[in-house]
Every structure is written in C-alpha cells, then in structure tokens.
Amino acid sequence: MPIDTTDRRKSQRRQASVSIYLTYPGQRRIRCRTQNLSAGGVFVQTSDASIPQGITVELVFVIKRGRIARLHRRWAVVTHVNRDGAGMMLYNHRDATLWSHSPGLSM
C-alpha cells in the first residue's frame, strides 16, 4: 500500500466503534458510529451523505462502562464527506480553537 504524503494528521488514528449522536443546524439528530478516532479528529460512519463539508457539527459520544453511560459533548468541523461517512476535525467550542486532546475519550 502506498504511503499517503497528503495526510496532515498530527496524531495517530485508532479503530474505534463508539455510538454517537450528530447534530447540525437545520437537521434532526442522527445516530451514528465512529470508525476511527484520533486526538484531533474522528471519522463517523453515516448513510447521510448530505452533511455539508465545512459545517460545524455537535457530537455527543456515548461511552458505556458496565451499566453506566457517560455522554461527552464535542464540536467538530466536517473536513470531508464520502459514501461511507464524514471525516471531522474536533475543536474547542468555547474559544473556537482546534481540539488537540479530547479529555475523557481514551485513545
């Protein structure tokens, strides 16, 4: 497999299937699963190919530990969309800076 020299990730992706809810303006909440995660991004599997590239979305990660489920809310910018889902870059919504680490999400 050739090396992708255009990959600009700063942290390694890890395969992860986590249940999430995705919302963005004008759209109902969509239940999805992650395909992979990194400290600064996520690829979300969805059949909704109409998610606009460049839009800010709200992600709610559902992390289950035994009988307890914790919700982790994050914001992201959609960087690319294909038939399998959407790649997103996480950022800190409070001060609009890119998210370099997602506390509470084990990578």
Backbone as CSV, one residue per row, in Angstrom:
resi,resn,N_x,N_y,N_z,CA_x,CA_y,CA_z,C_x,C_y,C_z
1,MET,0.838,-1.174,0.000,0.000,0.000,0.000,0.886,1.240,0.000
2,PRO,0.654,2.186,-0.926,1.489,3.383,-0.976,1.246,4.290,0.224
3,ILE,2.263,5.039,0.596,2.159,5.978,1.706,1.470,7.242,1.214
4,ASP,0.510,7.712,1.954,-0.216,8.928,1.610,0.549,10.124,2.165
5,THR,1.219,10.856,1.277,2.014,12.003,1.717,1.164,13.246,1.933
6,THR,-0.133,13.188,1.616,-1.016,14.330,1.824,-1.702,14.283,3.186
7,ASP,-1.503,13.220,3.932,-2.131,13.078,5.247,-1.506,14.079,6.217
8,ARG,-2.313,15.008,6.740,-1.811,16.073,7.606,-2.107,15.819,9.082
9,ARG,-2.442,14.596,9.454,-2.780,14.319,10.855,-1.563,14.505,11.751
10,LYS,-1.817,15.056,12.939,-0.763,15.245,13.919,-0.731,14.112,14.932
11,SER,-1.787,13.299,14.960,-1.839,12.184,15.897,-2.390,10.954,15.191
12,GLN,-2.021,9.814,15.694,-2.373,8.540,15.087,-3.859,8.216,15.243
13,ARG,-4.451,7.679,14.178,-5.835,7.210,14.244,-5.871,5.833,14.880
14,ARG,-6.954,5.574,15.596,-7.185,4.250,16.178,-8.582,3.805,15.794
15,GLN,-8.697,2.548,15.407,-10.012,1.990,15.102,-10.850,2.020,16.367
16,ALA,-12.061,2.528,16.261,-12.935,2.618,17.426,-14.375,2.700,16.961
17,SER,-15.199,1.837,17.484,-16.621,1.862,17.170,-17.360,2.341,18.411
18,VAL,-17.716,3.627,18.404,-18.382,4.258,19.535,-19.701,4.841,19.032
19,SER,-20.758,4.659,19.786,-22.054,5.231,19.437,-22.015,6.737,19.668
20,ILE,-22.479,7.513,18.682,-22.537,8.961,18.832,-23.830,9.503,18.235
21,TYR,-24.177,10.703,18.664,-25.282,11.457,18.065,-24.678,12.697,17.441
22,LEU,-25.061,12.981,16.202,-24.535,14.097,15.446,-25.676,15.059,15.130
23,THR,-25.469,16.340,15.378,-26.478,17.345,15.019,-25.791,18.546,14.381
24,TYR,-26.538,19.205,13.508,-26.092,20.463,12.930,-27.322,21.264,12.551
25,PRO,-27.184,22.572,12.384,-28.346,23.435,12.143,-29.215,22.948,10.980
26,GLY,-30.517,22.928,11.238,-31.468,22.540,10.208,-31.625,21.046,10.017
27,GLN,-31.026,20.249,10.876,-31.080,18.790,10.720,-31.461,18.158,12.055
28,ARG,-32.199,17.080,11.979,-32.530,16.327,13.187,-31.279,15.590,13.672
29,ARG,-31.327,15.104,14.888,-30.210,14.338,15.456,-30.057,13.029,14.687
30,ILE,-28.828,12.682,14.333,-28.531,11.457,13.595,-27.720,10.539,14.500
31,ARG,-28.160,9.295,14.650,-27.392,8.331,15.435,-26.401,7.651,14.498
32,CYS,-25.132,7.634,14.910,-24.055,7.100,14.067,-23.086,6.284,14.920
33,ARG,-22.046,5.787,14.266,-20.937,5.121,14.952,-19.640,5.676,14.396
34,THR,-18.655,5.744,15.260,-17.338,6.151,14.781,-16.672,4.962,14.107
35,GLN,-15.813,5.251,13.175,-14.988,4.207,12.552,-13.586,4.276,13.138
36,ASN,-13.091,5.513,13.303,-11.800,5.690,13.947,-11.749,7.041,14.635
37,LEU,-10.819,7.151,15.578,-10.638,8.358,16.384,-9.164,8.697,16.467
38,SER,-8.874,9.966,16.603,-7.530,10.408,16.957,-7.710,11.538,17.960
39,ALA,-6.616,12.079,18.460,-6.725,13.159,19.445,-7.371,14.397,18.853
40,GLY,-7.300,14.563,17.526,-7.842,15.772,16.924,-8.957,15.566,15.925
41,GLY,-9.384,14.316,15.713,-10.416,14.099,14.715,-11.130,12.779,14.860
42,VAL,-12.145,12.599,14.006,-12.963,11.395,14.052,-13.535,11.154,12.655
43,PHE,-13.686,9.879,12.292,-14.428,9.528,11.084,-15.717,8.870,11.547
44,VAL,-16.845,9.427,11.100,-18.165,8.975,11.516,-18.831,8.235,10.370
45,GLN,-19.254,7.003,10.625,-19.988,6.231,9.626,-21.430,6.693,9.601
46,THR,-21.898,7.097,8.438,-23.284,7.516,8.292,-23.718,7.334,6.852
47,SER,-24.966,7.031,6.672,-25.501,6.906,5.315,-26.004,8.251,4.807
48,ASP,-25.938,9.279,5.661,-26.395,10.617,5.290,-25.256,11.374,4.611
49,ALA,-25.155,11.230,3.287,-24.085,11.887,2.533,-24.374,13.362,2.295
50,SER,-25.472,13.870,2.867,-25.833,15.269,2.656,-25.224,16.199,3.703
51,ILE,-24.395,15.683,4.599,-23.743,16.538,5.589,-22.813,17.487,4.830
52,PRO,-23.024,18.783,4.967,-22.212,19.734,4.194,-20.765,19.812,4.693
53,GLN,-19.836,19.780,3.768,-18.429,19.947,4.118,-18.221,21.375,4.616
54,GLY,-17.419,21.536,5.668,-17.119,22.854,6.219,-18.050,23.306,7.324
55,ILE,-19.142,22.581,7.554,-20.108,22.959,8.581,-19.615,22.509,9.960
56,THR,-20.024,23.244,10.994,-19.735,22.850,12.369,-20.862,21.946,12.854
57,VAL,-20.489,20.830,13.456,-21.467,19.878,13.981,-21.218,19.670,15.464
58,GLU,-22.268,19.254,16.160,-22.144,18.872,17.560,-22.156,17.348,17.614
59,LEU,-21.209,16.778,18.332,-21.123,15.331,18.503,-21.324,14.999,19.970
60,VAL,-22.152,14.005,20.241,-22.323,13.525,21.607,-21.906,12.063,21.611
61,PHE,-20.759,11.784,22.230,-20.232,10.431,22.327,-20.899,9.730,23.501
62,VAL,-21.346,8.496,23.305,-21.971,7.706,24.365,-20.962,6.638,24.782
63,ILE,-20.353,6.832,25.941,-19.331,5.911,26.441,-19.950,5.070,27.551
64,LYS,-20.049,3.759,27.307,-20.661,2.854,28.290,-19.587,2.099,29.054
65,ARG,-19.762,2.077,30.356,-18.900,1.282,31.247,-19.830,0.525,32.171
66,GLY,-20.023,-0.739,31.838,-20.971,-1.529,32.603,-22.377,-1.008,32.380
67,ARG,-23.081,-0.724,33.462,-24.451,-0.229,33.359,-24.527,1.296,33.316
68,ILE,-23.374,1.944,33.341,-23.334,3.411,33.344,-22.922,3.918,31.964
69,ALA,-23.681,4.880,31.461,-23.349,5.525,30.191,-23.012,6.984,30.469
70,ARG,-21.890,7.425,29.947,-21.494,8.828,30.077,-21.564,9.482,28.705
71,LEU,-22.005,10.723,28.697,-22.097,11.482,27.456,-20.964,12.498,27.420
72,HIS,-20.261,12.550,26.301,-19.172,13.504,26.103,-19.508,14.344,24.882
73,ARG,-19.709,15.632,25.095,-20.108,16.542,24.017,-18.871,17.215,23.428
74,ARG,-18.756,17.177,22.118,-17.656,17.807,21.394,-18.218,18.504,20.161
75,TRP,-17.438,19.421,19.609,-17.802,20.085,18.363,-16.721,19.788,17.342
76,ALA,-17.114,19.784,16.077,-16.169,19.450,15.015,-16.550,20.170,13.737
77,VAL,-15.560,20.309,12.868,-15.782,20.838,11.528,-15.671,19.666,10.563
78,VAL,-16.641,19.529,9.669,-16.634,18.447,8.682,-15.581,18.785,7.624
79,THR,-14.567,17.935,7.508,-13.478,18.189,6.563,-13.670,17.472,5.239
80,HIS,-14.324,16.318,5.260,-14.621,15.614,4.007,-15.784,14.654,4.202
81,VAL,-16.488,14.402,3.114,-17.646,13.510,3.127,-17.515,12.550,1.955
82,ASN,-17.800,11.269,2.210,-17.853,10.293,1.125,-19.022,9.346,1.377
83,ARG,-19.149,8.322,0.577,-20.320,7.435,0.702,-20.334,6.644,2.007
84,ASP,-19.186,6.537,2.681,-19.107,5.786,3.935,-19.381,6.634,5.169
85,GLY,-19.210,7.936,5.037,-19.395,8.796,6.197,-18.696,10.122,6.048
86,ALA,-18.260,10.682,7.181,-17.659,12.011,7.179,-16.468,12.074,8.128
87,GLY,-15.399,12.716,7.662,-14.234,12.980,8.486,-14.394,14.345,9.126
88,MET,-14.039,14.450,10.396,-14.259,15.692,11.140,-13.054,16.024,12.000
89,MET,-12.769,17.331,12.113,-11.706,17.817,12.969,-12.349,18.397,14.218
90,LEU,-11.991,17.858,15.387,-12.542,18.316,16.664,-11.971,19.674,17.040
91,TYR,-12.783,20.495,17.692,-12.276,21.755,18.213,-12.992,22.127,19.495
92,ASN,-12.386,23.067,20.219,-12.922,23.530,21.485,-13.933,24.629,21.186
93,HIS,-15.209,24.340,21.364,-16.294,25.260,21.013,-16.248,26.560,21.812
94,ARG,-15.799,26.492,23.046,-15.816,27.678,23.909,-14.932,28.800,23.382
95,ASP,-13.743,28.449,22.887,-12.864,29.514,22.398,-12.497,29.323,20.927
96,ALA,-13.205,28.420,20.250,-13.062,28.206,18.809,-11.637,27.841,18.395
97,THR,-10.919,27.131,19.263,-9.597,26.648,18.880,-9.681,25.160,18.576
98,LEU,-8.788,24.700,17.736,-8.773,23.277,17.408,-8.498,22.467,18.656
99,TRP,-9.143,21.322,18.736,-9.056,20.456,19.903,-7.844,19.566,19.745
100,SER,-6.851,19.691,20.588,-5.659,18.876,20.455,-5.749,17.600,21.286
101,HIS,-6.704,17.564,22.195,-6.892,16.362,23.016,-8.319,16.349,23.509
102,SER,-8.951,15.199,23.466,-10.336,15.077,23.899,-10.389,14.436,25.269
103,PRO,-10.452,15.202,26.350,-10.496,14.623,27.685,-11.669,13.672,27.837
104,GLY,-11.417,12.572,28.498,-12.494,11.617,28.752,-12.621,10.558,27.675
105,LEU,-11.998,10.781,26.528,-12.028,9.780,25.463,-10.676,9.108,25.433
106,SER,-10.642,7.857,25.719,-9.407,7.110,25.729,-8.998,6.772,24.310
107,MET,-7.810,7.140,23.932,-7.332,6.891,22.566,-6.375,5.731,22.578
